[in-house]
Amino acid sequence: MDSNQFRVRGQEMVEYICRYLEELPERRVVPSVEPGYLKHLIPKEAPENGEAWEDIMADVESKIMPGVTHWQHPRFHAYFPSGNSYPSILGDMLSDAIGCIGFSWAASPACTELETIVLDWLGKAIGLPVDFLAFAEGSKGGGVIQTSASECVLVCMLAARAQAIKRLKLKEPGAEEGVLLGRLMAYCSKESHSCVEKAAMISFVKLRILEPDQRCSLRGPTLRQAMEEDEAAGLVPFFVSTTLGTTSCCSFDNLMEIGPVCRRFPSVWLHVDGAYAGNSFICPELKSLLDGVQYADSFNTNPNKWLLVSFDCSCLWVRDRLRLTSALVVDPLYLQHGYSESTIDYRHWGVPLSRRFRALKLWFVMRTYGIEGLRQYIRHHIKLAKSFEARVLKDPRFEVCNEVKLGLVCFRLRGTDQLNMKLLSSINASGRLHMVPATVVDKYIIRFCVTAQNATEEDVEHAWQVITEVASSLLGEMNGEPPEIMDDRKRRETLAYKRSFFVRMVSDPKIYNPKIAKAVPGQRRLVSSEADIEDIEEVENDEPEVESASNITIQKPIATWISWPLEFLFQGVFDEAHHAEVPVSLCDRFRHLDTMVRLKARRGSSSPSPEYEPRDDSGGSGGSGSVSPTSSTGPAPPQPAMLVAVASPRRSPAFPRKLHFGRSSQQAGQELDKDTK
């Protein structure tokens, strides 16, 4: 394709995009296809010779579009907004045309400098402290555009980990880094996004997940109690992730309480995730929701959610950029340049080296709409959410389940979770509307979020009409009687097979963990969550309460659970030739564990993967987290392998279908004796 052909096809593509966005209301919100539909429509091998452009575009409409979920659709009310606008699209077009890879200032000076400038623009509009701005006098901070909020959380946790290890090595010069790493503990709320748990997995640190209050807000006393307990047990609090505008119900952690608590612990990095709500702080009337950010070390928000900027564009600000970059600097000769000491090289600010010119689309949007135009856009969405809330409150059959401060309304029918599951399934299956569920205060709720760029009052009215029609039909079928509790087989039939599979793709990962096992926290006490109700069987833990060796008095129980998601990788390597397990030194990191998971091995399996490792009949290691060598006299029959319980074990090849949580203190003592011997 030459430039002349590109002019023609480019104009056609612009026309196709405009027509697509204008005619979106005529399309079904979510596709009605089944998994694997596309492999039957597209050849199994790439074409040897080029094909006509007309044929390619025809296939876009006949094969691709039938499988697209239309996030810009006025009937799409799931997750959070997926920002988009014509200026943003044009900015991406220009960025793609320029094609620079802006990993350093020298690689493309304008790419680096524009990013620094527009991040200062947005930071000022939000109301961040001047310490977070790159050009403020005496500031050490600055902003950077990352791919997503998940990446923002990850890089901040990596930076916090590096700082904590550095501080510990100064106190304990002879300690191994692996040993120090095993003592680090991060914290977040149960309402935090799952990306915090994933960041802990990648960083290979422990994560303690804390129970919020009845308003789904993490409070300072809860955090302080957990951190003091862990510190007394020899662990080192190093990272706290808080949220302003949680995914499930748009709740706000109490930064004014959490900030002073974090200041009491010198190694703690306080991160504030405002992926959705952070955009709204450009409105003066909403800046009070940002109170407490002065205690933060980092803050992120996603203009690609609620500021009309298309994905990807997640903005991260740090108070001290050297604390961030010192953990991520890798500086080979071929990437160095003569201005390294006087300029910003964004390759040191994140995980990837290659970086697109994303600042262009943010610059285009901010200049096209202005801060006031963006404020009006956000206020309009909030007004529509309030309008929907008012409709829910007027209908006595329904209840609102969150404080509606921004563009998200959580609601449900007054009744059982099963009733609301059926309501949402029926709505989504109709294709007239799309929403997703979440859990709020252990209740199944339905999330209604205003997402479309050009959303109107008529869209809200249409949504409420669909909801009430389906609800009336559903309640009519029940003849006014309370719904019976479905057994497992019936529940699978009505939910897993009849409802749209898109319902399962929820924005709140806790929907897969609706029941939280709670216990009084004590010394090295774990509480594990139930992951998938259909596949995980809880076994009662009859371990008696143990007083903490540190003599800490627990004033009030707090429900927490801790994630050691990669422990199973370090239990031991099975040597098939000698029918023995070779211990791995990193197992020593997990000798404090009290809760184990027994995974059922498949008989006859020769797989060396952790869940199928053979064990001797005498059992294995206990609280150590390592696996005892099997007998050398011969191969032992397959027995359940031992894995540490993680916070949210989701379905993956590493987990079989049935897990058994918990073990008795007697078993723990016996296994500890064997380990000692």
C-alpha positions as CSV (number, residue, x, y, z in Angstrom):
1,M,0.0,0.0,0.0
2,D,1.6,3.3,-1.1
3,S,0.7,6.8,0.1
4,N,-1.9,7.3,-2.6
5,Q,-3.7,4.1,-1.7
6,F,-3.4,5.0,2.0
7,R,-5.1,8.3,1.4
8,V,-8.1,6.5,-0.2
9,R,-8.2,3.7,2.4
10,G,-7.6,6.1,5.2
11,Q,-10.6,8.2,4.3
12,E,-12.6,5.0,4.0
13,M,-11.5,3.9,7.5
14,V,-12.4,7.3,9.0
15,E,-15.8,7.1,7.4
16,Y,-16.2,3.5,8.7
17,I,-15.2,4.6,12.2
18,C,-17.7,7.5,12.2
19,R,-20.5,5.3,10.9
20,Y,-19.7,2.6,13.5
21,L,-19.9,5.0,16.4
22,E,-23.0,6.8,15.0
23,E,-24.9,3.5,14.4
24,L,-23.8,1.8,17.6
25,P,-27.4,1.9,19.1
26,E,-28.5,-0.4,16.3
27,R,-26.1,-3.1,17.3
28,R,-26.5,-5.7,20.0
29,V,-24.5,-4.6,23.1
30,V,-22.7,-7.9,23.6
31,P,-22.3,-10.7,21.0
32,S,-24.3,-13.8,21.1
33,V,-21.4,-16.0,20.0
34,E,-19.9,-19.0,21.8
35,P,-16.2,-19.4,22.7
36,G,-14.3,-20.6,19.6
37,Y,-16.7,-19.1,17.1
38,L,-13.9,-17.3,15.1
39,K,-11.7,-20.3,14.4
40,H,-14.5,-21.8,12.2
41,L,-14.7,-18.6,10.2
42,I,-11.0,-17.8,9.6
43,P,-8.5,-20.0,7.7
44,K,-6.1,-22.0,9.9
45,E,-3.1,-20.6,8.1
46,A,-2.1,-17.1,6.9
47,P,-2.5,-16.4,3.2
48,E,0.5,-16.8,1.0
49,N,-0.4,-13.9,-1.2
50,G,-1.9,-10.5,-0.3
51,E,-5.7,-10.1,-0.5
52,A,-7.9,-7.3,-1.7
53,W,-8.6,-4.5,0.9
54,E,-12.3,-4.8,0.1
55,D,-12.2,-8.5,1.1
56,I,-10.5,-7.6,4.4
57,M,-13.0,-4.9,5.3
58,A,-15.9,-7.2,4.4
59,D,-14.5,-9.8,6.8
60,V,-14.3,-7.2,9.5
61,E,-18.0,-6.6,9.4
62,S,-19.0,-10.2,8.8
63,K,-16.6,-12.0,11.1
64,I,-15.0,-9.6,13.6
65,M,-17.9,-7.3,14.5
66,P,-20.3,-10.2,15.5
67,G,-17.8,-11.1,18.2
68,V,-17.2,-7.6,19.5
69,T,-18.4,-6.3,22.9
70,H,-19.3,-2.7,22.2
71,W,-17.9,-0.7,25.1
72,Q,-19.0,2.6,23.6
73,H,-22.6,1.4,23.2
74,P,-25.2,3.6,25.1
75,R,-26.6,0.4,26.6
76,F,-23.3,-0.8,28.0
77,H,-23.2,-0.2,31.7
78,A,-20.6,-2.7,32.8
79,Y,-17.2,-2.2,34.5
80,F,-16.1,1.4,34.1
81,P,-16.0,3.8,31.1
82,S,-13.7,3.0,28.3
83,G,-12.6,6.5,27.4
84,N,-12.8,7.6,23.8
85,S,-13.2,10.6,21.6
86,Y,-12.3,11.8,18.1
87,P,-9.4,14.0,19.3
88,S,-8.0,10.9,21.1
89,I,-8.4,8.7,18.0
90,L,-6.6,11.3,15.9
91,G,-3.8,11.6,18.5
92,D,-3.3,7.8,18.3
93,M,-3.3,8.0,14.5
94,L,-0.5,10.6,14.6
95,S,1.4,8.6,17.2
96,D,1.2,5.5,15.1
97,A,2.4,7.4,12.0
98,I,5.4,8.9,13.8
99,G,6.2,5.5,15.2
100,C,8.9,6.6,17.6
101,I,9.9,4.4,20.6
102,G,10.4,6.9,23.3
103,F,12.4,5.0,25.9
104,S,14.8,7.9,26.4
105,W,15.0,11.6,25.8
106,A,17.5,11.0,23.0
107,A,15.2,8.5,21.3
108,S,12.7,11.2,20.7
109,P,13.0,14.5,22.8
110,A,9.4,15.7,22.0
111,C,8.0,12.3,23.1
112,T,9.6,12.6,26.6
113,E,9.1,16.3,27.1
114,L,5.5,16.5,26.1
115,E,4.7,13.6,28.5
116,T,6.4,15.4,31.4
117,I,4.4,18.6,30.6
118,V,1.0,17.1,30.2
119,L,1.4,15.1,33.4
120,D,2.1,18.3,35.2
121,W,-1.0,19.8,33.6
122,L,-3.2,17.0,34.7
123,G,-1.6,16.8,38.2
124,K,-2.3,20.4,38.8
125,A,-5.9,20.0,37.6
126,I,-6.5,17.1,39.9
127,G,-5.0,19.0,42.9
128,L,-2.0,16.8,43.6
129,P,0.6,18.3,46.1
130,V,3.4,20.2,44.3
131,D,5.8,17.5,45.4
132,F,4.3,15.3,42.6
133,L,5.0,17.8,39.8
134,A,8.1,17.7,37.8
135,F,8.5,21.4,37.2
136,A,7.6,22.6,40.7
137,E,10.5,24.4,42.3
138,G,12.6,22.0,44.4
139,S,10.4,19.1,43.5
140,K,11.9,15.6,43.2
141,G,8.7,14.1,41.8
142,G,7.1,13.8,38.5
143,G,4.6,11.9,36.4
144,V,4.7,9.1,33.8
145,I,2.2,7.4,31.5
146,Q,1.9,3.7,32.1
147,T,-0.1,1.0,30.3
148,S,-2.7,0.5,33.1
149,A,-3.3,0.9,36.8
150,S,-2.0,-2.6,37.3
151,E,1.4,-1.6,36.0
152,C,1.3,1.5,38.2
153,V,0.7,-0.6,41.3
154,L,3.4,-3.1,40.2
155,V,6.2,-0.6,39.6
156,C,5.4,1.2,42.9
157,M,5.5,-2.1,44.8
158,L,8.8,-3.0,43.2
159,A,10.2,0.4,44.1
160,A,9.0,0.0,47.7
161,R,10.5,-3.5,47.9
162,A,13.9,-2.2,46.8
163,Q,13.8,0.6,49.3
164,A,12.8,-1.8,52.1
165,I,15.5,-4.3,51.3
166,K,18.1,-1.5,51.2
167,R,17.0,-0.3,54.6
168,L,17.1,-3.8,56.1
169,K,20.5,-4.5,54.7
170,L,21.9,-1.4,56.4
171,K,20.6,-2.8,59.7
172,E,21.5,-6.4,59.0
173,P,24.6,-6.3,56.7
174,G,25.1,-10.1,56.8
175,A,21.6,-11.1,55.9
176,E,20.8,-12.7,52.6
177,E,18.5,-10.7,50.3
178,G,16.2,-13.7,49.9
179,V,15.8,-14.0,53.7
180,L,15.0,-10.3,53.9
181,L,12.6,-10.6,51.1
182,G,10.7,-13.3,52.9
183,R,9.9,-10.9,55.7
184,L,8.3,-8.1,53.6
185,M,4.5,-7.7,54.0
186,A,2.2,-5.6,51.8
187,Y,-1.3,-4.5,52.7
188,C,-4.5,-3.7,50.9
189,S,-8.3,-3.8,51.4
190,K,-10.6,-6.6,50.5
191,E,-12.1,-4.1,48.1
192,S,-8.8,-3.4,46.3
193,H,-8.4,-4.4,42.7
194,S,-7.0,-7.8,42.0
195,C,-3.9,-6.2,40.4
196,V,-2.5,-5.6,43.9
197,E,-2.5,-9.4,44.5
198,K,-0.9,-10.0,41.1
199,A,1.7,-7.4,41.9
200,A,2.5,-9.2,45.1
201,M,2.8,-12.5,43.2
202,I,5.3,-10.9,40.7
203,S,7.2,-9.1,43.4
204,F,7.3,-12.4,45.5
205,V,6.2,-10.7,48.7
206,K,3.4,-11.5,51.1
207,L,0.2,-9.6,50.9
208,R,-2.2,-9.2,53.8
209,I,-5.8,-8.4,52.7
210,L,-7.8,-6.4,55.3
211,E,-11.5,-6.2,55.9
212,P,-13.0,-2.8,55.3
213,D,-15.8,-1.2,57.3
214,Q,-19.5,-1.4,56.5
215,R,-19.0,1.4,53.9
216,C,-16.3,-0.7,52.2
217,S,-13.6,1.8,53.4
218,L,-10.3,0.7,54.8
219,R,-9.8,2.4,58.1
220,G,-6.6,3.4,59.9
221,P,-7.1,1.3,63.1
222,T,-7.6,-1.9,61.1
223,L,-4.3,-1.2,59.2
224,R,-2.4,-0.3,62.3
225,Q,-3.4,-3.4,64.2
226,A,-2.4,-5.7,61.3
227,M,1.0,-3.9,60.9
228,E,1.8,-4.0,64.6
229,E,1.0,-7.7,64.8
230,D,3.2,-8.4,61.8
231,E,6.0,-6.3,63.1
232,A,5.9,-8.1,66.4
233,A,6.1,-11.4,64.5
234,G,9.3,-10.4,62.8
235,L,7.8,-9.2,59.5
236,V,8.4,-5.9,57.9
237,P,5.5,-3.7,56.6
238,F,6.7,-2.1,53.5
239,F,3.8,-1.2,51.1
240,V,0.2,-0.1,51.5
241,S,-2.1,0.1,48.5
242,T,-5.3,2.2,49.0
243,T,-8.1,3.0,46.7
244,L,-10.2,6.0,45.9
245,G,-13.2,4.7,44.0
246,T,-13.1,0.9,44.3
247,T,-14.1,-1.3,41.5
248,S,-17.0,-3.1,43.2
249,C,-18.9,-0.1,44.6
250,C,-16.7,3.1,44.2
251,S,-15.9,3.3,47.9
252,F,-13.1,5.4,49.3
253,D,-10.4,4.3,51.7
254,N,-9.9,6.7,54.6
255,L,-6.5,8.3,53.7
256,M,-6.7,10.8,56.6
257,E,-6.5,7.8,59.0
258,I,-4.3,5.6,57.0
259,G,-1.6,8.2,56.2
260,P,-0.5,8.8,59.8
261,V,-0.4,5.1,60.4
262,C,2.0,4.6,57.5
263,R,4.2,7.4,58.8
264,R,4.8,5.4,62.0
265,F,6.6,2.7,59.9
266,P,9.7,4.0,58.2
267,S,9.8,1.5,55.4
268,V,6.2,1.8,54.2
269,W,5.4,3.2,50.8
270,L,1.8,4.5,50.6
271,H,0.2,4.2,47.1
272,V,-3.2,5.6,46.2
273,D,-5.1,4.0,43.3
274,G,-7.6,6.4,41.8
275,A,-8.0,4.7,38.4
276,Y,-11.6,5.7,37.9
277,A,-12.4,8.3,40.6
278,G,-9.1,10.2,40.3
279,N,-10.3,11.8,37.1
280,S,-13.2,13.4,38.8
281,F,-11.0,15.4,41.1
282,I,-10.6,18.0,38.4
283,C,-14.0,19.2,39.6
284,P,-13.6,21.6,42.6
285,E,-16.7,20.2,44.3
286,L,-15.1,16.7,44.4
287,K,-11.6,17.5,45.6
288,S,-12.6,16.7,49.2
289,L,-12.6,13.0,48.1
290,L,-8.8,13.4,47.7
291,D,-8.2,14.4,51.3
292,G,-5.2,12.6,52.7
293,V,-3.2,12.4,49.5
294,Q,-0.6,14.5,51.1
295,Y,0.6,11.4,52.9
296,A,1.0,9.4,49.7
297,D,4.2,8.4,48.0
298,S,2.5,7.7,44.7
299,F,-0.9,8.3,43.0
300,N,-2.4,7.0,39.7
301,T,-5.5,7.6,37.7
302,N,-6.6,6.5,34.2
303,P,-7.6,9.2,31.7
304,N,-8.5,6.3,29.5
305,K,-11.5,5.6,31.8
306,W,-13.2,8.9,32.4
307,L,-11.3,11.7,30.5
308,L,-12.2,10.8,26.9
309,V,-8.7,9.4,26.2
310,S,-8.6,6.0,24.5
311,F,-6.7,3.1,26.0
312,D,-3.9,2.9,27.0
313,C,-3.2,5.9,29.1
314,S,-2.7,5.4,32.9
315,C,-1.0,8.3,34.7
316,L,1.3,7.7,37.6
317,W,2.9,10.4,39.8
318,V,5.5,9.8,42.5
319,R,6.8,12.1,45.2
320,D,10.4,11.1,44.7
321,R,11.3,9.9,41.3
322,L,14.7,8.6,42.4
323,R,13.1,6.2,44.8
324,L,11.2,4.8,41.8
325,T,13.9,4.7,39.2
326,S,16.6,3.4,41.5
327,A,14.7,0.1,41.6
328,L,14.3,-0.2,37.9
329,V,17.5,1.2,36.3
330,V,19.3,-1.0,33.9
331,D,21.7,1.1,31.8
332,P,23.5,-0.7,29.0
333,L,25.9,1.3,26.9
334,Y,23.7,1.2,23.8
335,L,20.9,3.1,25.6
336,Q,23.1,5.8,27.1
337,H,23.3,9.3,25.7
338,G,25.0,12.6,26.4
339,Y,22.1,14.2,28.2
340,S,21.4,11.3,30.6
341,E,22.2,13.4,33.7
342,S,20.0,16.4,32.8
343,T,16.9,14.8,31.2
344,I,14.3,12.2,32.1
345,D,14.6,8.8,30.6
346,Y,11.2,7.1,31.0
347,R,12.7,3.6,30.4
348,H,13.7,3.8,34.1
349,W,10.1,4.5,35.2
350,G,8.5,1.2,34.4
351,V,8.8,-2.4,33.3
352,P,8.9,-2.1,29.5
353,L,11.7,-0.5,27.6
354,S,9.6,0.4,24.5
355,R,7.1,3.2,24.9
356,R,4.6,4.7,22.5
357,F,4.0,8.4,22.1
358,R,0.9,8.3,24.3
359,A,1.2,11.9,25.5
360,L,0.0,13.1,22.1
361,K,-3.6,11.9,22.5
362,L,-3.8,13.2,26.1
363,W,-2.5,16.6,24.8
364,F,-5.0,16.6,22.0
365,V,-7.9,15.9,24.4
366,M,-6.9,18.4,27.0
367,R,-6.5,21.1,24.4
368,T,-9.7,20.3,22.5
369,Y,-12.0,20.2,25.5
370,G,-10.1,22.2,28.1
371,I,-10.3,21.4,31.8
372,E,-13.7,23.0,32.0
373,G,-15.1,20.9,29.1
374,L,-13.8,17.7,30.8
375,R,-15.4,18.9,34.1
376,Q,-18.8,19.2,32.3
377,Y,-18.4,15.7,30.9
378,I,-17.8,14.2,34.3
379,R,-20.6,16.2,35.9
380,H,-23.0,15.0,33.2
381,H,-22.2,11.4,34.0
382,I,-22.7,11.9,37.7
383,K,-26.0,13.6,37.1
384,L,-27.2,10.6,35.0
385,A,-26.1,8.2,37.8
386,K,-28.0,10.2,40.3
387,S,-31.0,10.0,38.0
388,F,-30.8,6.3,37.9
389,E,-30.4,6.1,41.7
390,A,-33.5,8.1,42.1
391,R,-35.5,5.6,40.0
392,V,-34.2,2.7,42.1
393,L,-35.1,4.4,45.3
394,K,-38.6,5.0,44.2
395,D,-39.3,1.3,43.5
396,P,-39.8,-0.5,46.8
397,R,-38.7,-3.8,45.2
398,F,-35.2,-2.5,44.8
399,E,-32.5,-1.2,47.1
400,V,-29.3,0.9,46.5
401,C,-26.2,-0.7,48.0
402,N,-23.6,2.0,47.8
403,E,-23.1,5.7,48.3
404,V,-23.5,7.2,44.9
405,K,-20.8,9.8,44.7
406,L,-19.8,9.5,41.0
407,G,-21.1,7.5,38.0
408,L,-21.6,4.1,39.6
409,V,-24.9,2.8,41.2
410,C,-24.9,-0.6,42.9
411,F,-28.4,-2.0,43.3
412,R,-30.3,-5.2,43.8
413,L,-33.8,-6.7,44.2
414,R,-34.8,-7.1,47.8
415,G,-34.4,-10.9,48.1
416,T,-31.8,-13.6,47.8
417,D,-28.6,-13.6,45.9
418,Q,-30.0,-16.3,43.6
419,L,-32.9,-14.0,42.7
420,N,-30.5,-11.2,41.7
421,M,-28.2,-13.6,39.8
422,K,-31.2,-14.7,37.8
423,L,-32.2,-11.1,37.2
424,L,-28.8,-10.1,35.8
425,S,-28.5,-13.3,33.8
426,S,-31.9,-12.6,32.1
427,I,-31.0,-9.0,31.4
428,N,-27.7,-9.7,29.8
429,A,-29.0,-12.7,27.9
430,S,-31.6,-10.4,26.3
431,G,-28.8,-8.3,24.6
432,R,-30.7,-5.1,25.4
433,L,-28.4,-4.1,28.2
434,H,-25.1,-5.2,29.7
435,M,-24.1,-5.0,33.4
436,V,-21.8,-7.0,35.7
437,P,-22.1,-8.1,39.3
438,A,-20.0,-7.6,42.4
439,T,-20.2,-8.3,46.1
440,V,-20.8,-5.5,48.6
441,V,-20.9,-6.3,52.3
442,D,-21.2,-10.0,51.3
443,K,-24.2,-9.4,49.1
444,Y,-24.5,-10.0,45.4
445,I,-25.2,-6.7,43.7
446,I,-25.6,-5.4,40.2
447,R,-23.4,-2.6,39.0
448,F,-24.9,0.2,36.8
449,C,-22.2,2.5,35.5
450,V,-22.7,5.4,33.1
451,T,-20.0,4.7,30.5
452,A,-21.0,6.0,27.1
453,Q,-19.4,9.2,25.9
454,N,-22.7,10.7,24.7
455,A,-24.9,9.1,27.3
456,T,-28.3,10.7,27.7
457,E,-31.3,10.7,30.1
458,E,-33.1,8.6,27.5
459,D,-30.4,5.9,27.9
460,V,-31.0,5.9,31.7
461,E,-34.7,5.6,31.2
462,H,-34.3,2.8,28.7
463,A,-32.0,0.9,31.1
464,W,-34.5,1.2,34.0
465,Q,-37.4,0.1,31.8
466,V,-35.5,-3.0,30.8
467,I,-34.5,-3.8,34.4
468,T,-38.0,-3.3,35.7
469,E,-39.6,-5.4,32.9
470,V,-37.3,-8.3,33.5
471,A,-37.8,-8.0,37.3
472,S,-41.5,-7.9,37.0
473,S,-41.5,-11.0,34.8
474,L,-39.2,-12.8,37.1
475,L,-41.2,-12.0,40.2
476,G,-44.4,-12.9,38.4
477,E,-43.1,-16.3,37.7
478,M,-42.4,-16.8,41.4
479,N,-46.1,-16.1,42.2
480,G,-45.0,-13.9,45.1
481,E,-43.3,-16.8,46.9
482,P,-39.7,-16.6,48.0
483,P,-37.3,-18.4,45.6
484,E,-36.1,-21.9,46.6
485,I,-32.4,-22.4,47.1
486,M,-31.2,-24.2,44.0
487,D,-28.9,-27.2,44.4
488,D,-25.5,-27.3,42.8
489,R,-26.7,-29.1,39.6
490,K,-29.7,-26.7,39.1
491,R,-27.6,-23.7,39.8
492,R,-25.0,-24.7,37.2
493,E,-27.7,-25.3,34.7
494,T,-29.4,-21.9,35.2
495,L,-26.2,-19.9,35.5
496,A,-23.3,-21.6,33.8
497,Y,-25.2,-22.7,30.7
498,K,-28.1,-20.3,30.2
499,R,-26.6,-17.0,31.0
500,S,-24.2,-15.1,28.8
501,F,-20.7,-16.1,29.6
502,F,-19.8,-12.4,29.7
503,V,-21.5,-12.2,33.1
504,R,-18.6,-14.3,34.4
505,M,-16.1,-11.8,33.2
506,V,-16.6,-9.5,36.2
507,S,-14.7,-6.4,37.0
508,D,-14.6,-7.3,40.7
509,P,-12.6,-10.5,41.1
510,K,-14.1,-11.0,44.6
511,I,-17.3,-12.2,42.9
512,Y,-15.5,-15.5,42.6
513,N,-14.8,-15.4,46.3
514,P,-18.1,-14.3,47.8
515,K,-17.5,-16.0,51.2
516,I,-14.6,-15.0,53.4
517,A,-13.4,-17.2,56.2
518,K,-12.8,-15.1,59.2
519,A,-10.8,-15.7,62.3
520,V,-9.2,-13.8,65.2
521,P,-5.8,-12.8,64.0
522,G,-2.9,-13.9,66.1
523,Q,0.8,-14.7,65.7
524,R,1.3,-16.1,62.2
525,R,-2.4,-16.8,61.8
526,L,-3.8,-17.3,58.3
527,V,-7.3,-17.0,57.0
528,S,-8.0,-18.3,53.6
529,S,-10.8,-17.3,51.3
530,E,-13.0,-19.8,49.4
531,A,-12.1,-19.4,45.8
532,D,-14.6,-21.0,43.5
533,I,-17.7,-22.3,45.3
534,E,-18.2,-25.1,42.8
535,D,-14.7,-26.4,43.0
536,I,-13.3,-25.8,46.5
537,E,-14.3,-27.6,49.6
538,E,-13.5,-26.1,53.0
539,V,-12.3,-28.3,55.8
540,E,-12.9,-27.0,59.3
541,N,-9.7,-26.0,61.0
542,D,-9.9,-27.2,64.6
543,E,-6.7,-25.6,65.6
544,P,-7.0,-24.0,69.1
545,E,-6.4,-20.4,69.7
546,V,-2.7,-19.6,70.4
547,E,-1.5,-16.6,72.4
548,S,0.9,-14.4,70.5
549,A,4.5,-14.8,71.7
550,S,4.8,-11.0,71.5
551,N,2.0,-10.7,74.2
552,I,0.0,-8.4,71.9
553,T,-3.6,-8.0,73.1
554,I,-6.1,-8.2,70.4
555,Q,-8.7,-5.6,71.1
556,K,-11.0,-6.4,68.3
557,P,-11.0,-9.2,65.7
558,I,-10.2,-8.2,62.2
559,A,-10.8,-10.4,59.2
560,T,-7.8,-10.8,57.1
561,W,-6.2,-13.3,54.8
562,I,-2.7,-13.5,53.4
563,S,-1.5,-14.4,49.9
564,W,1.5,-16.5,49.3
565,P,0.5,-17.3,45.7
566,L,3.8,-18.7,44.4
567,E,4.8,-20.9,47.3
568,F,4.0,-24.1,45.4
569,L,6.8,-23.3,43.0
570,F,9.4,-23.6,45.7
571,Q,8.2,-26.7,47.7
572,G,10.7,-29.0,46.0
573,V,11.7,-30.5,42.7
574,F,10.7,-34.1,42.1
575,D,13.5,-36.3,40.8
576,E,11.7,-39.1,38.9
577,A,14.9,-41.1,38.5
578,H,15.4,-41.5,42.3
579,H,11.8,-41.0,43.4
580,A,12.8,-38.3,45.7
581,E,12.2,-34.6,46.2
582,V,15.1,-32.2,46.1
583,P,14.5,-29.4,48.6
584,V,14.8,-25.9,47.4
585,S,16.4,-23.3,49.7
586,L,13.7,-20.7,49.1
587,C,11.3,-22.9,51.1
588,D,12.9,-21.4,54.2
589,R,11.1,-18.2,53.4
590,F,7.7,-19.8,54.2
591,R,8.5,-21.6,57.5
592,H,6.0,-19.4,59.3
593,L,3.0,-20.8,57.5
594,D,0.2,-22.4,59.5
595,T,-2.4,-23.2,56.9
596,M,-1.9,-25.8,54.2
597,V,-3.8,-26.9,51.2
598,R,-4.0,-30.6,50.3
599,L,-4.3,-31.1,46.5
600,K,-5.6,-34.4,45.3
601,A,-3.1,-36.1,42.9
602,R,-4.4,-37.9,39.9
603,R,-3.6,-41.6,40.1
604,G,-1.2,-42.8,37.5
605,S,-0.1,-39.3,36.6
606,S,3.6,-39.0,35.7
607,S,3.5,-35.2,35.6
608,P,6.3,-33.5,37.5
609,S,4.1,-30.5,38.2
610,P,3.7,-29.6,41.9
611,E,0.1,-30.8,42.3
612,Y,1.0,-34.3,41.2
613,E,4.3,-34.8,43.0
614,P,4.4,-38.2,44.7
615,R,4.9,-38.3,48.5
616,D,5.6,-41.0,51.0
617,D,2.9,-42.4,53.3
618,S,4.3,-40.7,56.3
619,G,3.2,-37.3,55.1
620,G,5.3,-34.3,54.4
621,S,6.5,-31.1,55.8
622,G,4.3,-29.0,57.9
623,G,4.5,-25.4,58.8
624,S,7.8,-25.1,57.1
625,G,6.2,-24.9,53.7
626,S,8.8,-27.3,52.3
627,V,8.3,-30.9,51.3
628,S,10.1,-33.8,53.1
629,P,12.0,-36.2,50.9
630,T,10.3,-39.4,50.1
631,S,11.6,-42.8,51.1
632,S,14.6,-44.0,49.1
633,T,13.5,-47.6,49.2
634,G,11.2,-47.3,46.3
635,P,8.5,-45.2,44.6
636,A,5.6,-44.2,46.8
637,P,2.0,-44.3,45.6
638,P,0.7,-40.9,44.6
639,Q,-0.6,-38.9,47.6
640,P,-2.0,-35.4,47.9
641,A,0.7,-32.8,47.4
642,M,0.9,-30.0,49.9
643,L,0.5,-26.4,48.8
644,V,0.2,-23.2,50.8
645,A,-3.3,-21.6,50.8
646,V,-3.4,-18.5,48.8
647,A,-5.8,-15.6,49.1
648,S,-7.8,-16.2,46.0
649,P,-6.9,-19.4,44.3
650,R,-8.6,-19.1,40.9
651,R,-9.0,-21.9,38.3
652,S,-5.7,-22.5,36.6
653,P,-3.7,-25.5,35.4
654,A,-1.8,-25.4,38.7
655,F,-4.9,-26.1,40.8
656,P,-7.0,-29.3,40.6
657,R,-10.8,-29.2,41.0
658,K,-10.9,-29.9,44.7
659,L,-9.0,-28.2,47.4
660,H,-9.1,-28.9,51.2
661,F,-8.3,-26.0,53.4
662,G,-7.0,-26.2,57.0
663,R,-5.2,-28.7,59.2
664,S,-5.2,-29.4,62.9
665,S,-2.5,-28.3,65.4
666,Q,-1.8,-31.9,66.2
667,Q,-0.9,-32.6,62.5
668,A,1.2,-29.4,62.5
669,G,3.1,-30.6,65.6
670,Q,3.7,-34.0,64.1
671,E,4.9,-32.6,60.8
672,L,7.1,-30.1,62.6
673,D,8.8,-32.9,64.6
674,K,9.4,-34.8,61.4
675,D,10.9,-31.7,59.8
676,T,13.2,-31.2,62.8
677,K,14.4,-34.8,62.7
